[in-house]
Amino acid sequence: MNFQNGIVFDINWLTQLFVAQLFIAGFVNFYTQVWNRGFGDLHKSRKKRIFYRFALVFLSAGLGFLLFIAGVTSPSSTAAMAYHNMSLFVVILAVLDEGINRGEFLVRCLNLLILWLLIMEIIYKHNDLVFQS
């Protein structure tokens, strides 16, 4: 790799890092608002709080798998890795929720396990996603 390629790679990496930080900050803000409605607001009816708890599971699983698909279909290996990392972040954040019951925890762990296995299968099946020096 010559000097010019190193600069281009660094600019791409910094741009992806910046986009990932913006995405993560926005997602955490939105996720926290939904979490507060499901767990923090005890004045809401039990039915509404349960709805928001289900919404958290579907939000994290759906967005995680959507980002996974974006990574699979991405023509760039570095963009694919960024999408896969953001998808794992979304699903891991859901596993770390406070106040969830065992059933919710197991569903969230199953989502994480499935996503992790899919990403590892893609990485090991297609070596073009692995950075090579």
N, C-alpha and C positions, 0 to 999 in steps of 0.2 A: 504494500500500500504506500503510495507516495504521499507527499505533503498535502496536495490539493484534495485527494480523496479523503484524507483524514479530516480536513476542514469541513467538507460536505457531510461526512458522517456525523461529525460533532454538531453541526447545525441541525441536521435531521433529528438527532437524538435530543438536543435541547428543545426543539419544537415539540416533539412528542412528549417530553417531560412536562412542558408547560401546558399542553392540551390535557394531559392526564391529571395534572394538579387542578385545573379548572373543572374537569369532569368530576373528580373525586370530591372537591369542595361543594359543588352543586348537588351531587347525589347525597352526600352526608347531610346537608341541610334539609333536603326534601325528605329523606328517610327519617330523620329525627322528628320532623313535623308529623309525619304519619305515625311514628312510634308514640309520640306524645298523645295523639288522639286515641290510640289503642291501649296504652298503658297508663298514661299520666292523668288523663281527664276522667276522674271518677264520677263526674256529674253526667256524663253521657250514658245512655242506656247500655245494658249488657250486650244487646244485639249489635249495636253500633261498634262497641269496643271489639267484639269478636270479629266483625267485618273488617275492621282495620288491622287486626292481627293476621287474618287470612291475606289481606292485601299486602302486608309486609312480606309474607312468604312468596306470594306470586310475583310481587315486584322484583324481589331479589333473584328468584329463579328465572323469571322471564327475561329480565335485563341481562343477567349473567349468560344465559344461553344465546341471546341475541348478539351480544358482544363476541361470544365464541364463534357464531356463524360468520360474523363480520371478519374475524381473524382468519377463518378457514378460506373465505372467498377473497381475501386481500392478496393482491399480486406482489406485495412487498413483504419480505420476511420480517423486517424490523417492525413494520406496522402490524403484522400478524401477532408478533410477540407482545406488542403494546396492547392490542385488543384482548389477548388472552390474559395478560396480567390484570387489566381492568376488570375483566369478567370474574377472575378469582377474587379480587378485592371486594366486589359487590356481594358475592356469595359468602365470603368469610365474614364480612361485616354482619350479615344476618345471623350467623352462628353465634356471634359474640353478644347478642342481645341479652339484656337483663330482664328477668321476670317471665321468661317463656317456660312452658311446661315440657315434660319429657317428650310428648308426642311432637310438639313443634320443633324441639331440638333435634329429634331423630330425622324428621323430614328435611330440616335444613342441612344436617350432616349428610344425608343421602344426596341432596342436591350438590353439595360440595364434592362428595366422592365421585359422583357421575361426571361432573364437569372436569374434575382433576384427571380422571381416567381418560376422558375424551381428548383432553389437551395432550396428555402424555402419549396417547396412541398416535395423534397427528404428528407430534414432534419426532417420535422414533420411527414412524412409518415413512415420513417425508423428511429426509435430512436437510432439505433446503431451508427449513425453518430454524435450524440450529446455526448460530453464528459460527462461521469458520474463518480462521485467520490465515 
